Amino acid sequence: MRILSCFFKILKKKRGYIMMYLAIFFSIAIAMSLQGGNSEKNYENQKIAFCVFDEDQSEISKGLTDYLKKGNEWVEVEDEEEVIQEKMYNRNLTCVVRIPKAFGETMGEGKEQITVRTIPGTMYGTIMEQSIQGFVSLLRGYLTGGMNASEALQKTMQSVEKEPEVEMTTQNGGVSHDSAYYLFAYVPYLFLAIFISTLTPILIIFRKKEIAERMACSSYPKMKIYRELYFSFIIAGLVITALHLIIVFAMKRELWFAAKGGLYIVNEIAFLLVTLSLVFLISQLATKIESINMISNVVSLAMSFLCGIFVPLSFLGDGVKTAAHFLPAYWYILAAERIDAGISKETCPDIWMYCGIQVLFAVVLLTTALVVKEKKSRR
């Protein structure tokens, strides 16, 4: 098994690449799982530390002040410029609302001139102005309709206190992605980046003319050389895949005996076949080892962005999705999404079909690589 030993000695020198890409992969996957897992965060309105200087002291101005206090932080401040500046400088106060005299009397005429002072370069003033404008518009409408100030204030408060019902909808029938999904969703990037940058140069080295001639002169049979070389190639792919799966299943023990875990493995192995076939094809086409890293980055990043790995499929245009049908990673991510959505009689045929399409891609790539190799050997 000299070829096997030699293959892994060369691969050992590239363990830095493997560890680097594994670190990148798990950093992205864990970050995304923490951000987009099953935890749903409710929207919270922005609370503003504010004060109101009410020069009108009318029923309407007091009603507006009471409305602004709800959902915001009221700050007691003396109406002195130095005190206000100090509070705003220390961020203990972010908005100062000043209601002018006769505000209540001119309400129906729309002559009110409420001023809002805020910290420059912040959005607090805009938020406060929108709140005031919404309240004043409703109140003016009721006053114009013939209501007195008390009735208009009561109706306005009832209207603004009503919270609209918001229904959160997500992909996959209203179910968000499980955190385990992200540990498998980025596998195409991981495999393409690692295998192209590490295994392709080794195959090119063994394909070099001087090395091929030396092996031809040795007592090693030619078929045994190729058998050991490609066996080493496959073993390296399986070892890296097993390393990924061990880490993932150590993090997600609920996948050990679940149907989801088994289908995730099937899907990953299907894409492993695609990646190894692609690496074999690239090794037959590439002439310089120096260009492999560039090819690795272009292929892995392009396929990740076009196939819905880095950018969700729902964000991609129809033209991009149509083009992605001709890339194997697209079918991998479709299978991963179906698995994450839940295993059922309806989804299982789709999952197996997507995995089968990936295997067909692998067969096409491998066949193309063998044709290229045969043509080169005849020259």
C-alpha positions in Angstrom: 0.0 0.0 0.0 2.8 2.4 -0.9 0.6 4.7 -3.0 -1.9 4.9 -0.1 0.9 5.8 2.4 2.3 8.4 0.0 -1.1 9.9 -0.7 -1.9 10.5 3.0 1.6 11.8 3.6 0.9 14.6 1.1 -2.6 15.1 2.5 -1.1 15.5 6.0 0.8 18.6 4.9 -2.6 20.1 3.9 -4.3 19.5 7.3 -4.0 23.3 7.9 -6.4 23.9 5.0 -8.8 21.3 6.3 -8.9 22.7 9.8 -9.3 26.3 8.5 -12.3 25.4 6.4 -13.8 23.3 9.2 -13.5 26.3 11.5 -15.1 28.6 9.0 -17.9 26.2 8.3 -18.8 25.6 12.0 -18.5 29.3 12.8 -21.0 30.2 10.0 -23.3 27.3 10.8 -23.4 27.9 14.6 -23.9 31.6 14.1 -26.8 31.1 11.7 -28.4 28.4 14.0 -28.2 30.8 16.9 -29.7 33.6 14.9 -32.3 31.8 12.9 -33.1 28.6 14.9 -36.5 27.9 16.5 -36.3 30.8 18.9 -38.8 33.5 17.8 -38.2 37.0 19.2 -41.1 39.4 19.6 -40.8 42.9 18.3 -40.3 45.5 21.0 -41.1 49.1 20.4 -38.2 51.5 20.8 -38.4 53.2 24.2 -37.4 56.9 24.2 -36.2 58.8 27.3 -38.1 62.0 26.9 -39.6 65.0 28.8 -42.5 67.3 27.9 -42.7 71.0 28.7 -46.5 71.7 28.6 -47.0 75.5 28.3 -50.7 75.0 27.3 -51.9 72.8 30.3 -55.1 72.1 28.5 -57.0 68.8 28.6 -55.8 68.0 25.1 -52.1 68.7 25.9 -52.3 66.6 29.1 -53.9 63.8 27.1 -51.0 63.9 24.5 -48.5 63.8 27.4 -50.2 60.8 28.9 -50.1 59.0 25.5 -46.4 59.7 25.0 -45.6 58.3 28.5 -47.0 54.9 27.5 -44.3 52.9 25.9 -41.6 55.5 26.6 -39.4 56.5 29.5 -40.5 59.7 31.3 -37.7 61.8 32.6 -38.2 64.7 35.1 -36.1 67.6 34.0 -36.0 71.3 34.9 -36.7 73.7 32.0 -33.2 75.1 32.0 -30.9 74.9 29.0 -27.8 73.8 30.9 -29.6 71.0 32.7 -31.2 69.8 29.4 -27.8 69.8 27.6 -26.2 67.8 30.3 -28.9 65.2 30.4 -28.8 64.8 26.6 -25.0 64.7 26.6 -25.1 61.8 29.1 -27.8 60.1 27.1 -30.2 60.2 30.1 -32.5 62.3 27.9 -33.0 61.8 24.2 -36.0 63.9 23.3 -37.5 67.2 24.6 -41.1 67.9 23.5 -42.5 71.4 23.9 -46.2 72.0 23.6 -47.0 75.7 23.0 -49.8 77.8 24.5 -53.2 77.7 22.9 -52.4 74.3 21.5 -55.8 72.8 22.6 -57.7 75.8 21.2 -56.1 75.7 17.8 -56.2 71.9 17.5 -59.1 71.7 15.1 -57.5 74.4 12.9 -54.2 72.5 12.5 -52.1 75.5 13.8 -50.3 73.5 16.5 -46.6 74.0 16.6 -45.2 71.2 18.8 -41.4 71.2 18.7 -39.3 68.1 19.2 -35.6 68.5 20.2 -33.4 65.5 20.0 -29.8 64.3 19.9 -28.3 65.1 16.5 -27.7 62.1 14.3 -30.2 59.8 16.0 -33.6 58.6 15.0 -35.4 59.3 18.3 -36.7 62.6 17.1 -38.3 61.0 14.0 -39.9 58.3 16.1 -41.3 60.8 18.5 -42.6 63.1 15.7 -44.4 60.2 14.1 -46.0 59.3 17.4 -47.2 62.8 17.9 -48.4 63.2 14.4 -50.4 60.0 14.5 -52.1 61.0 17.7 -52.8 64.6 16.6 -54.2 63.4 13.3 -56.7 61.1 15.0 -57.6 63.7 17.6 -58.2 66.4 15.0 -60.4 64.0 13.0 -62.7 63.5 16.0 -62.8 67.2 16.8 -63.7 68.0 13.3 -66.5 65.5 13.4 -68.1 67.5 16.2 -66.9 65.8 19.4 -65.8 67.8 22.4 -62.3 67.5 23.8 -63.1 64.8 26.3 -64.9 62.6 23.9 -62.3 63.1 21.2 -59.5 62.2 23.7 -61.3 59.1 24.8 -61.9 57.9 21.3 -58.3 58.7 20.3 -56.8 56.8 23.2 -59.0 53.8 22.4 -57.8 53.8 18.8 -54.1 54.2 19.6 -54.2 51.5 22.3 -55.5 48.9 19.9 -52.6 46.6 18.9 -52.8 45.1 15.4 -52.7 41.4 15.2 -49.5 40.3 13.5 -49.1 36.8 12.2 -45.5 35.7 11.8 -45.1 33.6 8.7 -41.9 31.7 7.7 -40.8 29.3 5.1 -41.8 25.6 5.0 -45.4 26.0 5.9 -44.8 28.3 8.9 -42.0 26.3 10.5 -38.6 28.0 10.9 -35.4 26.1 10.2 -34.2 23.9 13.0 -30.7 24.6 14.3 -29.5 21.3 13.0 -30.4 22.4 9.4 -27.7 25.0 9.4 -25.0 22.3 10.3 -25.9 20.6 7.1 -26.9 23.4 4.8 -23.4 24.7 4.4 -21.9 21.3 3.5 -21.6 22.1 -0.2 -19.3 25.0 0.6 -17.3 22.9 3.0 -16.8 20.0 0.7 -16.1 22.0 -2.4 -13.6 24.3 -0.6 -11.8 21.5 1.2 -11.7 18.7 -1.5 -10.8 20.9 -4.4 -8.0 22.7 -2.5 -6.5 19.6 -0.9 -7.3 16.5 -3.1 -7.0 18.0 -6.5 -3.3 19.0 -6.1 -2.5 15.5 -5.0 -4.1 13.9 -8.1 -2.2 16.4 -10.3 1.1 15.5 -8.6 0.6 11.8 -9.3 -0.4 12.8 -12.9 2.9 14.6 -13.5 4.9 13.1 -16.4 8.1 12.4 -14.4 6.3 10.7 -11.5 4.0 8.7 -13.8 7.1 7.5 -15.7 8.9 6.5 -12.5 5.9 4.5 -11.3 5.6 2.9 -14.8 9.3 1.7 -14.4 8.6 0.2 -10.9 7.6 -3.3 -10.2 4.2 -2.1 -9.1 1.5 -3.2 -11.5 -0.3 -0.2 -13.3 -3.7 -1.4 -12.2 -2.6 -1.7 -8.6 -1.2 1.9 -8.7 -4.5 3.3 -10.0 -6.5 1.1 -7.6 -4.6 2.3 -4.6 -4.6 6.0 -5.8 -8.4 6.1 -6.2 -9.0 4.1 -3.1 -6.9 6.6 -1.2 -8.9 9.4 -2.8 -12.2 7.9 -1.8 -11.0 7.1 1.8 -9.9 10.8 2.2 -13.3 12.0 1.2 -15.0 9.6 3.6 -12.7 10.5 6.5 -13.5 14.2 6.2 -17.2 13.5 5.8 -17.1 11.3 8.9 -15.3 14.0 10.8 -18.0 16.5 10.0 -20.8 14.0 10.9 -19.1 13.1 14.2 -19.0 16.8 15.2 -22.5 17.4 14.1 -24.0 14.4 15.8 -22.0 15.2 19.0 -23.7 18.6 19.0 -27.1 17.3 18.0 -27.7 14.0 19.8 -31.4 14.1 19.0 -30.4 13.1 15.4 -28.8 9.9 16.4 -31.8 7.6 16.0 -34.1 10.0 14.1 -35.2 9.6 10.4 -34.0 13.2 9.9 -30.4 12.3 10.8 -30.4 9.3 8.4 -31.7 11.4 5.5 -29.2 14.1 6.2 -26.4 11.5 6.0 -27.8 10.2 2.7 -28.0 13.7 1.2 -24.5 14.5 2.4 -23.1 11.3 0.9 -24.9 12.0 -2.4 -23.1 15.4 -2.5 -19.8 13.8 -1.5 -20.1 11.7 -4.7 -20.7 14.9 -6.7 -17.7 16.6 -5.1 -15.3 13.7 -5.6 -16.3 13.4 -9.3 -15.9 17.2 -9.7 -12.4 17.0 -8.1 -11.4 14.2 -10.4 -12.6 16.2 -13.4 -10.7 19.4 -12.3 -7.5 17.3 -11.7 -7.7 16.2 -15.4 -8.3 19.7 -16.7 -6.0 21.8 -14.5 -2.4 22.0 -15.5 -0.9 24.1 -12.7 -1.2 23.4 -9.0 -1.0 27.2 -8.3 -4.4 27.8 -9.9 -6.2 25.3 -7.7 -6.9 27.6 -4.8 -8.4 30.2 -7.2 -10.6 27.4 -8.8 -11.6 26.2 -5.3 -12.8 29.7 -4.2 -14.6 30.5 -7.5 -16.5 27.1 -7.6 -17.4 26.9 -3.9 -18.5 30.6 -3.5 -20.3 30.8 -6.8 -22.2 27.6 -6.2 -23.0 28.7 -2.6 -24.4 32.0 -3.6 -26.3 30.8 -6.7 -27.9 27.7 -5.2 -29.4 29.1 -2.0 -26.7 28.1 0.5 -25.5 31.5 1.6 -28.6 33.3 0.3 -32.0 31.7 1.0 -33.8 30.4 -2.1 -36.7 32.7 -1.4 -34.5 35.7 -1.9 -33.2 34.6 -5.3 -34.8 35.7 -8.6 -36.5 33.3 -11.0 -33.7 33.6 -13.5 -31.1 32.6 -10.9 -33.2 29.7 -9.7 -33.6 28.5 -13.3 -29.8 28.6 -13.8 -29.3 26.9 -10.4 -31.2 23.8 -11.7 -28.0 22.9 -13.6 -25.9 22.9 -10.4 -25.9 20.0 -8.0 -25.8 22.1 -4.8 -29.3 23.4 -5.7 -30.7 19.9 -5.4 -28.7 19.3 -2.2 -30.2 22.4 -0.5 -33.7 21.5 -1.7 -33.3 18.1 -0.1 -32.0 19.6 3.1 -35.0 22.0 3.3 -37.4 19.1 2.7 -35.7 17.1 5.5 -35.9 20.0 7.8 -39.6 20.6 7.1 -40.4 17.2 8.4 -40.5 13.6 7.2 -43.8 12.4 5.7 -45.1 10.3 2.9 -45.4 13.4 0.8 -41.9 14.7 1.3 -39.9 11.4 1.2 -40.2 10.8 -2.6 -39.0 14.4 -3.2 -36.0 13.9 -0.9 -35.0 10.7 -2.6 -35.5 12.3 -6.1 -33.2 15.2 -5.1 -30.6 12.8 -3.8 -30.9 10.8 -7.0 -30.4 13.9 -9.2 -27.2 14.6 -7.3 -26.0 11.0 -8.0 -26.7 11.6 -11.7 -24.6 14.8 -11.6 -21.8 12.7 -10.1 -22.1 10.1 -12.9 -22.0 12.8 -15.6 -19.0 14.5 -14.0 -17.1 11.2 -13.5 -17.9 10.1 -17.1 -16.6 13.4 -18.4 -13.4 13.1 -16.4 -12.8 9.5 -17.7 -13.3 10.7 -21.3 -10.8 13.6 -20.7 -8.3 11.2 -19.1 -8.7 8.7 -21.9 -8.1 11.4 -24.6 -5.0 12.6 -22.7 -3.6 9.1 -22.4 -3.8 8.6 -26.2 -1.6 11.6 -26.9 
